[in-house]
Amino acid sequence: MSKKKIFGIVFGLLVVVVLAGVGGASVYLYNFAFEPQSPLNSKIPAKKAKRLGADKKWLQNVKQESWNEISADQDLKLHAAYVPAKEKTEKTIIVAHGYQENHKDMASYIRMFHELGYNVLAPDDRGAGESQGKYIGFGWPDRLDYVKWIKKVIAKNGKNSEIGLFGVSMGGATVMMVSGEKLPKQVKAIVEDAGYSSIESELAYELKARFNLPKEPLITTAAWYTNFKAGFNFKAGSSLKQLRKNKLPIYFIHGGEDTFVPTKMVYQNYAATKGTKKIWVAAKAGHAMTYYDYPKEYQKKVSRFFTEYLN
């Protein structure tokens, strides 16, 4: 056999091995990032664990309703907890939860808004809590579900409803992604805390931070596999692109020592929006810890912002 033929066979085998490796890695990345599983950040700081534990007990006992909705596509049954205000009001905050969480993990924020006098609607995203679905959408397919939740609040509470959107971590990205959609006039303002600039950027950051791997080719091949497996293109999921269409007032909050969603992303998000905007980078706070590190200041700032626009 000639050297040329041997070279061709070896080269072909190498290509097969590389493709098999990339394919396997793409499947692993999908399973790692998009399949519901035990939280990556399961070790909760003691300060948060104590406060959240108490607030979850409060949530169990507070008067609430169970709401249901059908997803914007794929015909999934979605669940949300609705906590009405102590005194009747037309003002509602819709709360979006974080990655590998569900609405119960937002108990501290639900309680905060309830004590501020708002109705609170806290959905379980696709694949979370009591909602159907076998994947985590990172906010992108979920954004259209939140538009349906918004319309449901208006249908339940009336055309004079005033609605604020609030989210933390993936929930922060979710409400930013919602901001670029055509929304009812009843949506007045948004507060996002610790949201990423895009799904692609966040996954690329995690690839480097956790596995010391470059962005390509895995991001592209994983996007192909995710589209096949879950039915959406995560490369389209960009907070930045959606914010460029946003005209609503938005308050950006981020921890200055966030190593899960790097702090630089909040400045990118802030620069992208076309609406009225404010920013607060809490100097010593880690990922999604600003409320737990600075509870009084957090409540004061967020309350003041929503009071200004929900009036």
Secondary structure, DSSP 8 states (H G I E B T S, - for coil): --HHHHHHHHHHHHHHHHHHHHHHHHHHHHHHHHS--S-TT-S--HHHHHHHHHHHHHHHHS--EEEEEE-SSTT-EEEEEEE--SS--SEEEEEE--TT--GGGGHHHHHHHHHTT-EEEEE--TTSTTS--SS--TTHHHHHHHHHHHHHHHHHH-TT-EEEEEEETHHHHHHHHHHTS---TTEEEEEEES--SBHHHHHHHHHHHHH---STTHHHHHHHHHHHHHSS-GGG-BHHHHHTT--S-EEEEEETT-TTTTTHHHHHHHHH--S-EEEEEETT--TT-HHHHSHHHHHHHHHHHHHHH--
